[in-house]
């Protein structure tokens, strides 16, 4: 059921089309990313924290979103807030989604009646989570959120920088 809720969340909202430039300079669509209103808001709140420190905004990456959404849904299903589930670490999940990275990091959270502002506030008051949000080494991000049958929300931010 939590997976269905995560998929439903992903199906509401904005479409982001990612483009790539070829050596000739023309652009072509590589992947389409549909973000829910809440995913977009969580990304905006995260980037506002970066902006305060004059850091570039994290760009949404469809593969990181896929991995983050799946992890949030898995945490909700198992009712566990863990960076390592089913023997898989954040880097394992990113690779399984097809993302090749120089750097990977992850923030997770869980709770019942949290506002998205509250989630980001909590991350910013935690040294490790704040360091991930404000790290210069990350350039892209995926967002995942899922709700279980007990009305508990699970959140994942999966940070990355593609292989150089």
KEFIVEX-997021 format. One record per residue: residue number from 1; residue in three letters; x, y, z of N, C-alpha, C in turn. Coordinates in steps of 0.1 Angstrom, whole numbers, plus 5000, padded with zeros to 4 digits. Layout:
<sites>
SITE  resi  resn  n.c1  n.c2  n.c3  ca.c1  ca.c2  ca.c3  c.c1  c.c2  c.c3
SITE   NUM   Ala     X     Y     Z      X      Y      Z     X     Y     Z
...
</sites>
This chain:
<sites>
SITE  resi  resn  n.c1  n.c2  n.c3  ca.c1  ca.c2  ca.c3  c.c1  c.c2  c.c3
SITE     1   Unk  5008  4988  5000   5000   5000   5000  5009  5013  5000
SITE     2   Unk  5019  5013  5008   5028   5024   5008  5034  5027  4995
SITE     3   Unk  5038  5016  4988   5044   5018   4974  5033  5025  4965
SITE     4   Unk  5021  5021  4966   5010   5027   4958  5009  5042  4961
SITE     5   Unk  5010  5045  4974   5009   5059   4978  5021  5067  4972
SITE     6   Unk  5033  5061  4973   5045   5068   4967  5043  5070  4952
SITE     7   Unk  5038  5060  4945   5036   5061   4931  5025  5072  4928
SITE     8   Unk  5015  5072  4936   5004   5082   4934  5010  5096  4936
SITE     9   Unk  5018  5098  4946   5024   5111   4949  5033  5115  4937
SITE    10   Unk  5040  5105  4931   5049   5108   4920  5040  5112  4907
SITE    11   Unk  5028  5107  4907   5020   5110   4895  5013  5123  4896
SITE    12   Unk  5013  5130  4906   5007   5143   4907  5018  5154  4906
SITE    13   Unk  5016  5164  4898   5026   5174   4899  5032  5178  4886
SITE    14   Unk  5044  5183  4887   5051   5189   4876  5060  5180  4868
SITE    15   Unk  5061  5182  4856   5070   5174   4847  5082  5182  4845
SITE    16   Unk  5093  5176  4848   5106   5182   4845  5113  5174  4834
SITE    17   Unk  5117  5180  4823   5123   5173   4813  5138  5176  4813
SITE    18   Unk  5146  5166  4814   5160   5167   4815  5166  5167  4801
SITE    19   Unk  5176  5175  4798   5182   5176   4785  5197  5173  4786
SITE    20   Unk  5202  5169  4775   5217   5167   4774  5221  5174  4761
SITE    21   Unk  5233  5180  4762   5239   5186   4750  5249  5176  4743
SITE    22   Unk  5248  5175  4730   5257   5167   4723  5270  5175  4720
SITE    23   Unk  5280  5169  4714   5292   5176   4711  5289  5188  4701
SITE    24   Unk  5278  5186  4693   5275   5197   4683  5267  5208  4690
SITE    25   Unk  5263  5206  4702   5256   5217   4709  5241  5216  4709
SITE    26   Unk  5236  5207  4701   5221   5206   4701  5216  5198  4713
SITE    27   Unk  5204  5200  4716   5198   5194   4728  5188  5183  4724
SITE    28   Unk  5187  5173  4733   5177   5163   4731  5172  5159  4744
SITE    29   Unk  5160  5154  4745   5154   5150   4757  5159  5136  4761
SITE    30   Unk  5164  5135  4773   5170   5122   4777  5160  5115  4787
SITE    31   Unk  5154  5122  4796   5145   5115   4805  5135  5126  4810
SITE    32   Unk  5123  5121  4813   5113   5130   4818  5111  5126  4833
SITE    33   Unk  5109  5137  4841   5107   5135   4856  5094  5142  4860
SITE    34   Unk  5086  5134  4866   5073   5140   4871  5075  5141  4886
SITE    35   Unk  5074  5153  4891   5075   5156   4905  5061  5159  4911
SITE    36   Unk  5058  5154  4923   5046   5158   4930  5049  5172  4936
SITE    37   Unk  5038  5178  4939   5039   5192   4946  5048  5191  4958
SITE    38   Unk  5046  5181  4966   5054   5180   4978  5069  5177  4976
SITE    39   Unk  5071  5168  4966   5085   5166   4962  5092  5179  4958
SITE    40   Unk  5085  5186  4949   5090   5199   4944  5093  5209  4956
SITE    41   Unk  5083  5209  4966   5085   5218   4977  5097  5214  4986
SITE    42   Unk  5099  5201  4988   5110   5196   4996  5123  5200  4989
SITE    43   Unk  5123  5198  4976   5135   5202   4968  5138  5217  4970
SITE    44   Unk  5127  5225  4968   5128   5240   4969  5133  5244  4983
SITE    45   Unk  5128  5238  4994   5132   5241   5007  5147  5237  5010
SITE    46   Unk  5151  5226  5004   5165   5222   5005  5174  5232  4998
SITE    47   Unk  5170  5236  4986   5178   5245   4978  5178  5259  4984
SITE    48   Unk  5168  5263  4992   5168   5276   4999  5179  5276  5009
SITE    49   Unk  5181  5264  5016   5192   5263   5026  5205  5265  5019
SITE    50   Unk  5207  5259  5007   5219   5261   5000  5221  5275  4995
SITE    51   Unk  5211  5281  4991   5211   5295   4986  5216  5305  4997
SITE    52   Unk  5212  5302  5010   5217   5310   5021  5232  5310  5022
SITE    53   Unk  5238  5300  5018   5253   5298   5019  5259  5301  5005
SITE    54   Unk  5251  5307  4996   5256   5310   4982  5261  5298  4975
SITE    55   Unk  5254  5286  4977   5258   5274   4970  5248  5272  4958
SITE    56   Unk  5253  5266  4947   5243   5263   4936  5232  5254  4940
SITE    57   Unk  5221  5255  4934   5210   5246   4936  5213  5232  4932
SITE    58   Unk  5208  5223  4939   5208   5209   4935  5198  5206  4924
SITE    59   Unk  5203  5200  4913   5194   5197   4902  5187  5183  4904
SITE    60   Unk  5174  5183  4901   5168   5170   4902  5173  5160  4891
SITE    61   Unk  5175  5148  4895   5180   5137   4886  5170  5126  4886
SITE    62   Unk  5164  5122  4875   5154   5111   4874  5159  5098  4881
SITE    63   Unk  5171  5094  4879   5176   5082   4884  5177  5083  4899
SITE    64   Unk  5182  5094  4905   5182   5096   4919  5168  5096  4925
SITE    65   Unk  5159  5102  4918   5145   5102   4922  5139  5088  4923
SITE    66   Unk  5142  5080  4913   5138   5066   4913  5143  5059  4925
SITE    67   Unk  5156  5060  4928   5161   5053   4940  5156  5059  4953
SITE    68   Unk  5155  5072  4954   5150   5078   4966  5135  5074  4969
SITE    69   Unk  5127  5074  4958   5113   5071   4960  5112  5056  4964
SITE    70   Unk  5119  5047  4958   5119   5033   4962  5123  5031  4976
SITE    71   Unk  5134  5038  4981   5138   5037   4994  5128  5042  5004
SITE    72   Unk  5122  5053  5002   5111   5059   5010  5100  5049  5011
SITE    73   Unk  5096  5043  5000   5085   5033   5000  5089  5020  5008
SITE    74   Unk  5101  5016  5006   5106   5004   5013  5107  5007  5029
SITE    75   Unk  5112  5019  5032   5112   5022   5047  5098  5022  5052
SITE    76   Unk  5088  5028  5045   5074   5028   5049  5068  5014  5051
SITE    77   Unk  5071  5006  5041   5066   4992   5041  5071  4984  5053
SITE    78   Unk  5084  4986  5056   5091   4979   5067  5090  4986  5080
SITE    79   Unk  5085  4999  5080   5083   5007   5092  5097  5008  5099
SITE    80   Unk  5107  5011  5091   5121   5013   5096  5127  5025  5089
SITE    81   Unk  5133  5033  5097   5141   5044   5091  5155  5041  5092
SITE    82   Unk  5161  5036  5081   5174   5031   5080  5181  5035  5067
SITE    83   Unk  5194  5038  5068   5202   5040   5056  5205  5027  5048
SITE    84   Unk  5206  5016  5056   5208   5003   5050  5196  4994  5052
SITE    85   Unk  5189  4991  5042   5178   4982   5042  5180  4970  5032
SITE    86   Unk  5176  4959  5036   5178   4947   5027  5192  4945  5023
SITE    87   Unk  5202  4950  5031   5216   4949   5028  5221  4959  5018
SITE    88   Unk  5213  4968  5014   5216   4978   5004  5219  4992  5010
SITE    89   Unk  5230  4998  5006   5234   5011   5010  5229  5021  5000
SITE    90   Unk  5230  5034  5003   5226   5045   4993  5233  5043  4980
SITE    91   Unk  5246  5041  4979   5253   5039   4967  5248  5027  4959
SITE    92   Unk  5245  5016  4966   5239   5004   4959  5226  5008  4952
SITE    93   Unk  5217  5015  4959   5204   5019   4954  5206  5028  4942
SITE    94   Unk  5215  5037  4943   5218   5047   4932  5223  5039  4919
SITE    95   Unk  5232  5030  4921   5237   5022   4910  5227  5013  4904
SITE    96   Unk  5218  5007  4912   5207   4999   4907  5197  5007  4899
SITE    97   Unk  5196  5020  4902   5187   5029   4894  5194  5034  4881
SITE    98   Unk  5207  5030  4879   5215   5034   4867  5223  5047  4869
SITE    99   Unk  5224  5052  4881   5232   5064   4884  5246  5060  4887
SITE   100   Unk  5256  5066  4880   5270   5064   4883  5276  5076  4889
SITE   101   Unk  5281  5075  4901   5285   5087   4908  5299  5087  4913
SITE   102   Unk  5304  5099  4914   5317   5102   4922  5314  5103  4937
SITE   103   Unk  5302  5108  4940   5298   5110   4954  5283  5107  4955
SITE   104   Unk  5280  5100  4967   5266   5098   4970  5264  5100  4985
SITE   105   Unk  5253  5106  4989   5250   5109   5003  5235  5108  5004
SITE   106   Unk  5230  5106  5017   5216   5104   5019  5211  5110  5032
SITE   107   Unk  5200  5117  5031   5193   5121   5043  5179  5114  5044
SITE   108   Unk  5176  5109  5055   5163   5102   5057  5156  5108  5069
SITE   109   Unk  5143  5107  5070   5135   5111   5081  5122  5103  5081
SITE   110   Unk  5115  5103  5093   5102   5097   5094  5094  5104  5105
SITE   111   Unk  5081  5104  5103   5072   5110   5113  5058  5110  5109
SITE   112   Unk  5049  5114  5118   5035   5114   5115  5030  5127  5110
SITE   113   Unk  5031  5137  5117   5025   5150   5113  5035  5161  5111
SITE   114   Unk  5045  5158  5104   5056   5167   5101  5052  5175  5089
SITE   115   Unk  5055  5188  5090   5054   5197   5077  5067  5195  5070
SITE   116   Unk  5067  5198  5057   5080   5197   5049  5090  5206  5055
SITE   117   Unk  5086  5218  5059   5095   5228   5066  5101  5221  5078
SITE   118   Unk  5093  5214  5086   5098   5207   5098  5108  5197  5095
SITE   119   Unk  5107  5189  5084   5116   5179   5080  5130  5186  5077
SITE   120   Unk  5129  5197  5069   5142   5203   5065  5148  5210  5077
SITE   121   Unk  5140  5216  5086   5145   5222   5098  5152  5211  5107
SITE   122   Unk  5146  5199  5108   5152   5189   5115  5166  5184  5109
SITE   123   Unk  5166  5183  5096   5179   5180   5089  5189  5191  5092
SITE   124   Unk  5185  5203  5091   5195   5214   5093  5200  5215  5107
SITE   125   Unk  5193  5209  5117   5197   5210   5131  5206  5197  5134
SITE   126   Unk  5208  5188  5125   5216   5177   5126  5229  5179  5118
SITE   127   Unk  5240  5177  5125   5253   5180   5118  5255  5172  5105
SITE   128   Unk  5253  5159  5105   5255   5151   5093  5246  5155  5082
SITE   129   Unk  5233  5156  5086   5223   5160   5075  5225  5174  5070
SITE   130   Unk  5229  5183  5078   5232   5197   5074  5244  5197  5064
SITE   131   Unk  5254  5189  5068   5266   5188   5059  5263  5183  5045
SITE   132   Unk  5254  5173  5045   5249   5167   5032  5242  5178  5024
SITE   133   Unk  5233  5185  5030   5225   5196   5023  5235  5207  5018
SITE   134   Unk  5245  5210  5026   5253   5222   5022  5267  5217  5016
SITE   135   Unk  5268  5205  5012   5280   5200   5006  5282  5205  4992
SITE   136   Unk  5294  5210  4989   5297   5215   4976  5300  5203  4966
SITE   137   Unk  5302  5191  4972   5305   5180   4963  5292  5174  4956
SITE   138   Unk  5281  5177  4961   5268   5172   4955  5263  5183  4946
SITE   139   Unk  5258  5178  4934   5253   5187   4924  5238  5183  4920
SITE   140   Unk  5234  5170  4923   5221   5165   4919  5215  5159  4931
SITE   141   Unk  5202  5157  4930   5194   5151   4941  5182  5143  4936
SITE   142   Unk  5178  5134  4944   5165   5127   4942  5157  5128  4955
SITE   143   Unk  5144  5129  4954   5135   5131   4965  5125  5119  4965
SITE   144   Unk  5123  5113  4977   5113   5103   4978  5105  5105  4991
SITE   145   Unk  5092  5103  4991   5084   5103   5003  5073  5093  5001
SITE   146   Unk  5070  5086  5012   5060   5076   5012  5053  5075  5025
SITE   147   Unk  5040  5072  5025   5032   5071   5037  5028  5057  5039
SITE   148   Unk  5029  5052  5051   5024   5038   5054  5010  5038  5059
SITE   149   Unk  5005  5026  5062   4991   5025   5066  4988  5031  5080
SITE   150   Unk  4999  5034  5088   4997   5040   5101  4998  5056  5100
SITE   151   Unk  4998  5061  5088   4999   5075   5085  5013  5081  5089
SITE   152   Unk  5023  5073  5089   5037   5077   5091  5043  5080  5078
SITE   153   Unk  5050  5091  5077   5057   5095   5065  5071  5091  5066
SITE   154   Unk  5077  5087  5054   5091   5084   5053  5097  5093  5042
SITE   155   Unk  5108  5099  5044   5114   5109   5035  5129  5104  5032
SITE   156   Unk  5132  5106  5019   5146   5103   5015  5151  5115  5006
SITE   157   Unk  5162  5120  5008   5170   5129   4999  5182  5121  4995
SITE   158   Unk  5184  5118  4982   5196   5111   4978  5204  5120  4969
SITE   159   Unk  5216  5124  4975   5224   5134   4969  5235  5126  4960
SITE   160   Unk  5239  5133  4949   5249   5127   4941  5256  5137  4932
SITE   161   Unk  5268  5133  4928   5275   5140   4917  5279  5129  4907
SITE   162   Unk  5275  5131  4894   5278   5121   4884  5293  5119  4882
SITE   163   Unk  5296  5107  4878   5310   5104   4875  5316  5114  4865
SITE   164   Unk  5328  5117  4868   5335   5127   4858  5343  5120  4848
</sites>
